[in-house]
Amino acid sequence: MGTPAVSFILTCYNGSRYLPEVCESILAQTFRDFEVLIGDDGSSDDTISTIQPYLRDPRFKLATWKPNRGMHSGIVFLLHTARGQYWCPPGQDDVLDPRFLEKRLTKLASRPEAVLI
């Protein structure tokens, strides 16, 4: 597998009720060159079992740690393993429009001086 264009950085804490919806919205992206790095931040719910079906897709990777460190620490940890040229940190309860990445990458391509969108 080559280097993906985008790394989704998704930290979660007791987010099992939200994870299927955000993962499905990521899978529905029209732009398909991405990886999904999920960090379970010491959850006490069934986050790990909820995420298991998505790990069959080789673009999805899971890291776990205890105790809970907080979202910022989780993002920093996951960024160290991110391979994408760009990164995107949706919240565990976000639902992304199917053209989310497509639109943003088109905008970035039209503005090479941009560093944030």
Secondary structure in CASP SS format (residue, H / E / C, confidence):
PFRMAT SS
TARGET T0000
AUTHOR 0000-0000-0000
METHOD secondary structure of the structure
MODEL  1
M C 1.00
G C 1.00
T C 1.00
P C 1.00
A C 1.00
V E 1.00
S E 1.00
F E 1.00
I E 1.00
L E 1.00
T E 1.00
C E 1.00
Y C 1.00
N C 1.00
G C 1.00
S C 1.00
R C 1.00
Y C 1.00
L H 1.00
P H 1.00
E H 1.00
V H 1.00
C H 1.00
E H 1.00
S H 1.00
I H 1.00
L H 1.00
A C 1.00
Q C 1.00
T C 1.00
F C 1.00
R C 1.00
D C 1.00
F E 1.00
E E 1.00
V E 1.00
L E 1.00
I E 1.00
G E 1.00
D E 1.00
D E 1.00
G C 1.00
S C 1.00
S C 1.00
D C 1.00
D C 1.00
T H 1.00
I H 1.00
S H 1.00
T H 1.00
I H 1.00
Q H 1.00
P H 1.00
Y H 1.00
L H 1.00
R H 1.00
D C 1.00
P C 1.00
R C 1.00
F E 1.00
K E 1.00
L E 1.00
A E 1.00
T E 1.00
W E 1.00
K C 1.00
P C 1.00
N C 1.00
R C 1.00
G C 1.00
M H 1.00
H H 1.00
S H 1.00
G H 1.00
I H 1.00
V H 1.00
F H 1.00
L H 1.00
L H 1.00
H C 1.00
T C 1.00
A C 1.00
R C 1.00
G C 1.00
Q C 1.00
Y E 1.00
W E 1.00
C E 1.00
P C 1.00
P C 1.00
G C 1.00
Q C 1.00
D C 1.00
D C 1.00
V C 1.00
L C 1.00
D C 1.00
P C 1.00
R C 1.00
F H 1.00
L H 1.00
E H 1.00
K H 1.00
R H 1.00
L H 1.00
T H 1.00
K H 1.00
L H 1.00
A H 1.00
S H 1.00
R C 1.00
P C 1.00
E C 1.00
A C 1.00
V C 1.00
L C 1.00
I C 1.00
END
